[in-house]
Amino acid sequence: MGPRNVFVAVVAIIAIATGTWMSYQLMSPPPAPQTATMLPAPAELAEFSLVDHNDRAIGREVFAGHWSLVFFGFTHCPDICPLTMRVLADARSQLANLGQDPLPRIVLVSVDPERDTPEIMSQYVGYFGDGNLGITGELEEIRKLTNGLGIFFEKSSVGGDDYSVDHSAVVLVTNPSGQFHALFGAPHDAENLVHDLPIIMAGQ
C-alpha cells in the first residue's frame, strides 16, 4: 500500500471512530439525579395570599423567576429545621464555589405562623445567608399551599402553653416558572444536592 493509500486509510479510520463516538454521545441518556425525585411534569402551585419576611404581601408569583429550594418548617424547631437550613446553605455555597449559575434560592415557609412573625422570619432566614426568603401569614392560606403540595403539618402539645409542630421534612424544588419541579427526601445531604441540582436546573 502506497503512502497516499495509507494516509487515506488512516483518515477513514479516524472519521469512522469519530462518527461512532458522536453517535454514542447522541444516543447516551442525559445524566440523571441520584437522589432527587423528578415530577413527570412540573405542577402549578395553588393560589395563596401570604407575606414575606419583609411583611410584603405575596402570592404564588413570588416563586417565579427563580430556582428555589423550599422547606416547610418553623423557627422554634429544635433540630430538623436548623439542620436542614444549614445543609441547604452549605449546598448553595458549594454550588457558588463551583460556578453554578443560576444559584437556587432558599425558601422557608413557616408552619407555625402563630409565633413566626415576619420580623422573626427575617432574622431566622438571614442567619443562613443572603438572598433567602421567609414566608408566613394566615394559617388557612398556608394550608392552601401545603395541601396542594402534599405537605403535612400539625401542632403537637409539649406541655403547658408550649407546643411543637410535626411536619414533613422534604425539600421541594420549584422552577423559574413558579412550578413544583422535583423534591429531595430526608435525610438531607449537601453532597446530594450539589450533585443533583445542576442536572435538574439544566434539564428544564
C-alpha positions as CSV (number, residue, x, y, z in Angstrom):
1,M,0.0,0.0,0.0
2,G,1.5,3.3,-1.1
3,P,1.9,6.3,1.3
4,R,-1.2,8.0,-0.2
5,N,-3.3,5.0,0.3
6,V,-2.1,4.7,3.9
7,F,-3.0,8.3,4.6
8,V,-6.5,7.8,3.1
9,A,-7.0,4.7,5.3
10,V,-5.9,6.5,8.4
11,V,-8.2,9.4,7.7
12,A,-11.1,7.0,7.1
13,I,-10.4,5.1,10.4
14,I,-10.4,8.4,12.3
15,A,-13.6,9.5,10.6
16,I,-15.3,6.2,11.4
17,A,-14.1,6.4,15.0
18,T,-15.3,10.0,15.4
19,G,-18.7,9.2,13.9
20,T,-19.1,6.2,16.3
21,W,-18.2,8.3,19.3
22,M,-20.6,11.1,18.3
23,S,-23.4,8.6,17.7
24,Y,-22.7,7.1,21.2
25,Q,-22.8,10.6,22.7
26,L,-26.1,11.4,20.9
27,M,-27.6,8.1,22.0
28,S,-26.4,8.2,25.6
29,P,-29.1,9.4,28.0
30,P,-28.5,12.6,29.8
31,P,-27.2,12.4,33.4
32,A,-30.0,11.7,35.9
33,P,-30.3,12.9,39.5
34,Q,-29.1,10.3,42.1
35,T,-31.4,11.2,45.0
36,A,-33.9,13.7,43.8
37,T,-37.3,12.7,42.6
38,M,-38.4,14.4,39.4
39,L,-42.0,15.0,38.7
40,P,-43.2,13.6,35.4
41,A,-44.4,17.1,34.5
42,P,-44.0,20.3,36.6
43,A,-47.1,21.1,38.7
44,E,-48.7,24.5,39.2
45,L,-48.8,25.8,42.8
46,A,-52.1,26.7,44.4
47,E,-53.1,30.3,44.7
48,F,-52.4,31.8,48.2
49,S,-52.1,35.1,49.9
50,L,-49.3,35.3,52.4
51,V,-46.5,37.7,53.5
52,D,-42.7,37.5,53.1
53,H,-40.1,38.2,55.8
54,N,-40.3,41.9,55.0
55,D,-44.1,41.8,55.6
56,R,-44.9,42.4,52.0
57,A,-48.0,40.7,50.5
58,I,-47.1,37.8,48.2
59,G,-48.9,35.2,46.1
60,R,-47.6,32.2,44.2
61,E,-45.9,34.6,41.7
62,V,-43.2,35.0,44.3
63,F,-41.8,31.7,43.1
64,A,-41.5,32.8,39.5
65,G,-38.1,33.9,38.1
66,H,-36.0,31.7,40.4
67,W,-35.0,28.1,41.0
68,S,-35.9,27.7,44.7
69,L,-35.3,25.1,47.4
70,V,-38.5,25.2,49.5
71,F,-38.6,23.8,53.0
72,F,-41.6,23.9,55.4
73,G,-40.6,24.4,59.0
74,F,-40.7,26.8,61.9
75,T,-38.2,28.9,63.8
76,H,-38.8,27.2,67.2
77,C,-37.9,23.9,65.7
78,P,-35.1,22.4,67.9
79,D,-33.3,20.2,65.4
80,I,-34.6,19.2,61.9
81,C,-35.3,22.7,60.7
82,P,-32.0,24.4,61.6
83,L,-30.1,21.3,60.4
84,T,-32.0,21.3,57.1
85,M,-31.5,25.0,56.6
86,R,-27.7,24.6,57.3
87,V,-27.5,21.8,54.7
88,L,-29.2,23.9,52.1
89,A,-26.9,26.9,52.9
90,D,-23.8,24.6,52.6
91,A,-25.0,23.2,49.3
92,R,-25.7,26.7,47.9
93,S,-22.2,27.8,49.0
94,Q,-20.6,24.8,47.3
95,L,-22.5,25.4,44.1
96,A,-21.4,29.0,44.1
97,N,-17.8,27.9,44.5
98,L,-18.2,25.6,41.5
99,G,-19.5,28.4,39.4
100,Q,-23.1,27.3,39.2
101,D,-25.3,29.9,37.6
102,P,-28.1,30.5,38.5
103,L,-27.9,29.6,42.2
104,P,-31.1,28.3,43.8
105,R,-32.8,30.4,46.4
106,I,-33.6,29.0,49.8
107,V,-37.2,29.5,50.9
108,L,-38.6,28.7,54.4
109,V,-42.4,28.5,54.6
110,S,-43.5,28.7,58.2
111,V,-45.9,26.0,59.5
112,D,-46.1,27.9,62.8
113,P,-47.4,31.4,61.8
114,E,-48.8,31.9,65.3
115,R,-45.2,32.6,66.5
116,D,-43.3,33.2,63.3
117,T,-43.9,36.8,62.6
118,P,-42.2,38.4,59.5
119,E,-39.6,40.0,61.8
120,I,-38.7,36.7,63.4
121,M,-38.6,35.0,60.0
122,S,-36.3,37.8,58.7
123,Q,-33.8,37.2,61.4
124,Y,-34.0,33.4,61.1
125,V,-33.6,33.1,57.3
126,G,-30.9,35.8,57.3
127,Y,-28.8,33.7,59.7
128,F,-28.4,31.1,56.9
129,G,-27.2,33.6,54.3
130,D,-28.2,36.4,52.0
131,G,-31.0,36.2,49.4
132,N,-33.1,33.7,51.4
133,L,-36.9,34.1,51.5
134,G,-39.1,33.6,54.5
135,I,-42.9,33.1,54.1
136,T,-45.6,33.3,56.8
137,G,-49.1,34.5,57.2
138,E,-52.6,33.2,58.0
139,L,-52.8,29.5,58.7
140,E,-55.6,29.0,56.2
141,E,-53.5,30.5,53.5
142,I,-50.5,28.4,54.4
143,R,-52.7,25.3,54.2
144,K,-53.7,26.2,50.7
145,L,-50.1,25.9,49.7
146,T,-49.2,22.8,51.7
147,N,-52.4,20.9,50.8
148,G,-51.6,21.3,47.1
149,L,-48.1,20.0,47.6
150,G,-48.9,17.1,49.9
151,I,-47.0,18.7,52.8
152,F,-48.2,17.6,56.3
153,F,-48.0,19.6,59.5
154,E,-49.8,19.5,62.8
155,K,-49.4,21.3,66.1
156,S,-48.5,18.9,68.9
157,S,-48.6,19.7,72.6
158,V,-45.3,19.6,74.6
159,G,-46.6,20.7,77.9
160,G,-48.4,23.8,79.3
161,D,-48.6,26.6,76.8
162,D,-45.6,25.3,74.9
163,Y,-46.1,23.3,71.7
164,S,-44.2,21.9,68.8
165,V,-45.2,21.3,65.2
166,D,-44.9,17.9,63.4
167,H,-44.2,18.4,59.7
168,S,-42.9,16.9,56.5
169,A,-39.2,17.2,56.1
170,V,-38.9,17.1,52.3
171,V,-37.2,19.9,50.3
172,L,-39.1,20.9,47.2
173,V,-37.6,22.3,44.1
174,T,-39.6,25.0,42.2
175,N,-38.5,26.2,38.7
176,P,-38.4,29.7,37.3
177,S,-42.0,29.3,36.0
178,G,-43.0,29.0,39.6
179,Q,-43.9,25.3,39.3
180,F,-43.2,22.4,41.6
181,H,-40.4,20.5,39.7
182,A,-38.7,18.0,41.9
183,L,-38.1,17.0,45.6
184,F,-35.5,15.7,47.9
185,G,-36.5,13.3,50.7
186,A,-35.0,13.4,54.1
187,P,-32.4,13.0,55.5
188,H,-30.7,15.7,53.5
189,D,-27.1,15.8,52.5
190,A,-25.3,18.8,50.9
191,E,-23.3,16.4,48.6
192,N,-26.5,15.0,47.1
193,L,-27.9,18.5,46.5
194,V,-24.7,19.7,44.9
195,H,-24.7,16.7,42.5
196,D,-28.4,16.7,41.5
197,L,-29.3,20.4,41.4
198,P,-27.2,21.3,38.3
199,I,-28.7,18.4,36.5
200,I,-32.2,19.4,37.5
201,M,-31.7,23.0,36.5
202,A,-30.1,22.2,33.2
203,G,-32.8,19.8,32.2
204,Q,-35.7,22.3,32.1
